[in-house]
Amino acid sequence: MDDTDKVKLDHQRNKSEIVNLVKNMFAFDKWGDDEYKVKLQELVAKDEQLVADVIKKIKQEKGME
Protein backbone atom coordinates (compact mmCIF):
# COMPACT_ATOMS: atom_id res chain seq x y z
CA MET A 1 0.00 0.00 0.00
CA ASP A 2 1.50 3.33 -1.02
CA ASP A 3 1.15 6.63 0.85
CA THR A 4 -1.80 7.80 -1.25
CA ASP A 5 -3.77 4.62 -0.54
CA LYS A 6 -3.02 4.91 3.18
CA VAL A 7 -4.20 8.53 3.29
CA LYS A 8 -7.36 7.65 1.35
CA LEU A 9 -8.06 4.77 3.73
CA ASP A 10 -7.58 7.06 6.76
CA HIS A 11 -10.06 9.49 5.18
CA GLN A 12 -12.62 6.69 4.64
CA ARG A 13 -12.25 5.52 8.25
CA ASN A 14 -12.72 9.05 9.55
CA LYS A 15 -15.87 9.51 7.45
CA SER A 16 -17.23 6.29 8.96
CA GLU A 17 -16.50 7.60 12.45
CA ILE A 18 -18.39 10.81 11.65
CA VAL A 19 -21.41 8.88 10.35
CA ASN A 20 -21.43 6.57 13.39
CA LEU A 21 -21.18 9.50 15.79
CA VAL A 22 -24.08 11.31 14.13
CA LYS A 23 -26.16 8.10 14.22
CA ASN A 24 -25.43 7.78 17.95
CA MET A 25 -26.33 11.40 18.54
CA PHE A 26 -29.76 10.79 17.05
CA ALA A 27 -30.24 7.33 18.55
CA PHE A 28 -29.53 8.53 22.08
CA ASP A 29 -31.23 11.91 21.55
CA LYS A 30 -27.95 13.67 22.24
CA TRP A 31 -28.12 16.09 19.30
CA GLY A 32 -26.64 19.32 20.60
CA ASP A 33 -24.99 17.68 23.60
CA ASP A 34 -21.65 19.44 24.18
CA GLU A 35 -19.65 16.21 24.51
CA TYR A 36 -20.91 14.96 21.14
CA LYS A 37 -20.55 18.40 19.56
CA VAL A 38 -16.88 18.62 20.53
CA LYS A 39 -16.16 15.12 19.23
CA LEU A 40 -17.95 15.87 15.95
CA GLN A 41 -16.01 19.11 15.51
CA GLU A 42 -12.74 17.22 16.12
CA LEU A 43 -13.64 14.59 13.52
CA VAL A 44 -14.65 17.22 10.96
CA ALA A 45 -11.39 19.13 11.49
CA LYS A 46 -9.46 15.86 11.15
CA ASP A 47 -11.37 15.08 7.97
CA GLU A 48 -10.52 18.47 6.46
CA GLN A 49 -6.83 17.73 7.07
CA LEU A 50 -7.14 14.23 5.62
CA VAL A 51 -8.79 15.62 2.48
CA ALA A 52 -5.93 18.10 2.11
CA ASP A 53 -3.45 15.23 2.52
CA VAL A 54 -5.21 13.15 -0.14
CA ILE A 55 -5.11 16.05 -2.59
CA LYS A 56 -1.44 16.69 -1.85
CA LYS A 57 -0.48 13.02 -2.34
CA ILE A 58 -2.38 12.78 -5.62
CA LYS A 59 -0.74 15.95 -6.90
CA GLN A 60 2.68 14.60 -5.92
CA GLU A 61 2.02 11.34 -7.75
CA LYS A 62 1.00 13.21 -10.88
CA GLY A 63 4.00 15.56 -10.63
CA MET A 64 1.83 18.60 -10.14
CA GLU A 65 3.54 19.64 -6.94
PyMOL CGO cylinders between C-alpha atoms (Angstrom):
from pymol import cmd
from pymol.cgo import CYLINDER

trace = [
    CYLINDER, 0.00, 0.00, 0.00, 1.50, 3.33, -1.02, 0.3, 1, 1, 1, 1, 1, 1,
    CYLINDER, 1.50, 3.33, -1.02, 1.15, 6.63, 0.85, 0.3, 1, 1, 1, 1, 1, 1,
    CYLINDER, 1.15, 6.63, 0.85, -1.80, 7.80, -1.25, 0.3, 1, 1, 1, 1, 1, 1,
    CYLINDER, -1.80, 7.80, -1.25, -3.77, 4.62, -0.54, 0.3, 1, 1, 1, 1, 1, 1,
    CYLINDER, -3.77, 4.62, -0.54, -3.02, 4.91, 3.18, 0.3, 1, 1, 1, 1, 1, 1,
    CYLINDER, -3.02, 4.91, 3.18, -4.20, 8.53, 3.29, 0.3, 1, 1, 1, 1, 1, 1,
    CYLINDER, -4.20, 8.53, 3.29, -7.36, 7.65, 1.35, 0.3, 1, 1, 1, 1, 1, 1,
    CYLINDER, -7.36, 7.65, 1.35, -8.06, 4.77, 3.73, 0.3, 1, 1, 1, 1, 1, 1,
    CYLINDER, -8.06, 4.77, 3.73, -7.58, 7.06, 6.76, 0.3, 1, 1, 1, 1, 1, 1,
    CYLINDER, -7.58, 7.06, 6.76, -10.06, 9.49, 5.18, 0.3, 1, 1, 1, 1, 1, 1,
    CYLINDER, -10.06, 9.49, 5.18, -12.62, 6.69, 4.64, 0.3, 1, 1, 1, 1, 1, 1,
    CYLINDER, -12.62, 6.69, 4.64, -12.25, 5.52, 8.25, 0.3, 1, 1, 1, 1, 1, 1,
    CYLINDER, -12.25, 5.52, 8.25, -12.72, 9.05, 9.55, 0.3, 1, 1, 1, 1, 1, 1,
    CYLINDER, -12.72, 9.05, 9.55, -15.87, 9.51, 7.45, 0.3, 1, 1, 1, 1, 1, 1,
    CYLINDER, -15.87, 9.51, 7.45, -17.23, 6.29, 8.96, 0.3, 1, 1, 1, 1, 1, 1,
    CYLINDER, -17.23, 6.29, 8.96, -16.50, 7.60, 12.45, 0.3, 1, 1, 1, 1, 1, 1,
    CYLINDER, -16.50, 7.60, 12.45, -18.39, 10.81, 11.65, 0.3, 1, 1, 1, 1, 1, 1,
    CYLINDER, -18.39, 10.81, 11.65, -21.41, 8.88, 10.35, 0.3, 1, 1, 1, 1, 1, 1,
    CYLINDER, -21.41, 8.88, 10.35, -21.43, 6.57, 13.39, 0.3, 1, 1, 1, 1, 1, 1,
    CYLINDER, -21.43, 6.57, 13.39, -21.18, 9.50, 15.79, 0.3, 1, 1, 1, 1, 1, 1,
    CYLINDER, -21.18, 9.50, 15.79, -24.08, 11.31, 14.13, 0.3, 1, 1, 1, 1, 1, 1,
    CYLINDER, -24.08, 11.31, 14.13, -26.16, 8.10, 14.22, 0.3, 1, 1, 1, 1, 1, 1,
    CYLINDER, -26.16, 8.10, 14.22, -25.43, 7.78, 17.95, 0.3, 1, 1, 1, 1, 1, 1,
    CYLINDER, -25.43, 7.78, 17.95, -26.33, 11.40, 18.54, 0.3, 1, 1, 1, 1, 1, 1,
    CYLINDER, -26.33, 11.40, 18.54, -29.76, 10.79, 17.05, 0.3, 1, 1, 1, 1, 1, 1,
    CYLINDER, -29.76, 10.79, 17.05, -30.24, 7.33, 18.55, 0.3, 1, 1, 1, 1, 1, 1,
    CYLINDER, -30.24, 7.33, 18.55, -29.53, 8.53, 22.08, 0.3, 1, 1, 1, 1, 1, 1,
    CYLINDER, -29.53, 8.53, 22.08, -31.23, 11.91, 21.55, 0.3, 1, 1, 1, 1, 1, 1,
    CYLINDER, -31.23, 11.91, 21.55, -27.95, 13.67, 22.24, 0.3, 1, 1, 1, 1, 1, 1,
    CYLINDER, -27.95, 13.67, 22.24, -28.12, 16.09, 19.30, 0.3, 1, 1, 1, 1, 1, 1,
    CYLINDER, -28.12, 16.09, 19.30, -26.64, 19.32, 20.60, 0.3, 1, 1, 1, 1, 1, 1,
    CYLINDER, -26.64, 19.32, 20.60, -24.99, 17.68, 23.60, 0.3, 1, 1, 1, 1, 1, 1,
    CYLINDER, -24.99, 17.68, 23.60, -21.65, 19.44, 24.18, 0.3, 1, 1, 1, 1, 1, 1,
    CYLINDER, -21.65, 19.44, 24.18, -19.65, 16.21, 24.51, 0.3, 1, 1, 1, 1, 1, 1,
    CYLINDER, -19.65, 16.21, 24.51, -20.91, 14.96, 21.14, 0.3, 1, 1, 1, 1, 1, 1,
    CYLINDER, -20.91, 14.96, 21.14, -20.55, 18.40, 19.56, 0.3, 1, 1, 1, 1, 1, 1,
    CYLINDER, -20.55, 18.40, 19.56, -16.88, 18.62, 20.53, 0.3, 1, 1, 1, 1, 1, 1,
    CYLINDER, -16.88, 18.62, 20.53, -16.16, 15.12, 19.23, 0.3, 1, 1, 1, 1, 1, 1,
    CYLINDER, -16.16, 15.12, 19.23, -17.95, 15.87, 15.95, 0.3, 1, 1, 1, 1, 1, 1,
    CYLINDER, -17.95, 15.87, 15.95, -16.01, 19.11, 15.51, 0.3, 1, 1, 1, 1, 1, 1,
    CYLINDER, -16.01, 19.11, 15.51, -12.74, 17.22, 16.12, 0.3, 1, 1, 1, 1, 1, 1,
    CYLINDER, -12.74, 17.22, 16.12, -13.64, 14.59, 13.52, 0.3, 1, 1, 1, 1, 1, 1,
    CYLINDER, -13.64, 14.59, 13.52, -14.65, 17.22, 10.96, 0.3, 1, 1, 1, 1, 1, 1,
    CYLINDER, -14.65, 17.22, 10.96, -11.39, 19.13, 11.49, 0.3, 1, 1, 1, 1, 1, 1,
    CYLINDER, -11.39, 19.13, 11.49, -9.46, 15.86, 11.15, 0.3, 1, 1, 1, 1, 1, 1,
    CYLINDER, -9.46, 15.86, 11.15, -11.37, 15.08, 7.97, 0.3, 1, 1, 1, 1, 1, 1,
    CYLINDER, -11.37, 15.08, 7.97, -10.52, 18.47, 6.46, 0.3, 1, 1, 1, 1, 1, 1,
    CYLINDER, -10.52, 18.47, 6.46, -6.83, 17.73, 7.07, 0.3, 1, 1, 1, 1, 1, 1,
    CYLINDER, -6.83, 17.73, 7.07, -7.14, 14.23, 5.62, 0.3, 1, 1, 1, 1, 1, 1,
    CYLINDER, -7.14, 14.23, 5.62, -8.79, 15.62, 2.48, 0.3, 1, 1, 1, 1, 1, 1,
    CYLINDER, -8.79, 15.62, 2.48, -5.93, 18.10, 2.11, 0.3, 1, 1, 1, 1, 1, 1,
    CYLINDER, -5.93, 18.10, 2.11, -3.45, 15.23, 2.52, 0.3, 1, 1, 1, 1, 1, 1,
    CYLINDER, -3.45, 15.23, 2.52, -5.21, 13.15, -0.14, 0.3, 1, 1, 1, 1, 1, 1,
    CYLINDER, -5.21, 13.15, -0.14, -5.11, 16.05, -2.59, 0.3, 1, 1, 1, 1, 1, 1,
    CYLINDER, -5.11, 16.05, -2.59, -1.44, 16.69, -1.85, 0.3, 1, 1, 1, 1, 1, 1,
    CYLINDER, -1.44, 16.69, -1.85, -0.48, 13.02, -2.34, 0.3, 1, 1, 1, 1, 1, 1,
    CYLINDER, -0.48, 13.02, -2.34, -2.38, 12.78, -5.62, 0.3, 1, 1, 1, 1, 1, 1,
    CYLINDER, -2.38, 12.78, -5.62, -0.74, 15.95, -6.90, 0.3, 1, 1, 1, 1, 1, 1,
    CYLINDER, -0.74, 15.95, -6.90, 2.68, 14.60, -5.92, 0.3, 1, 1, 1, 1, 1, 1,
    CYLINDER, 2.68, 14.60, -5.92, 2.02, 11.34, -7.75, 0.3, 1, 1, 1, 1, 1, 1,
    CYLINDER, 2.02, 11.34, -7.75, 1.00, 13.21, -10.88, 0.3, 1, 1, 1, 1, 1, 1,
    CYLINDER, 1.00, 13.21, -10.88, 4.00, 15.56, -10.63, 0.3, 1, 1, 1, 1, 1, 1,
    CYLINDER, 4.00, 15.56, -10.63, 1.83, 18.60, -10.14, 0.3, 1, 1, 1, 1, 1, 1,
    CYLINDER, 1.83, 18.60, -10.14, 3.54, 19.64, -6.94, 0.3, 1, 1, 1, 1, 1, 1,
]
cmd.load_cgo(trace, "trace")
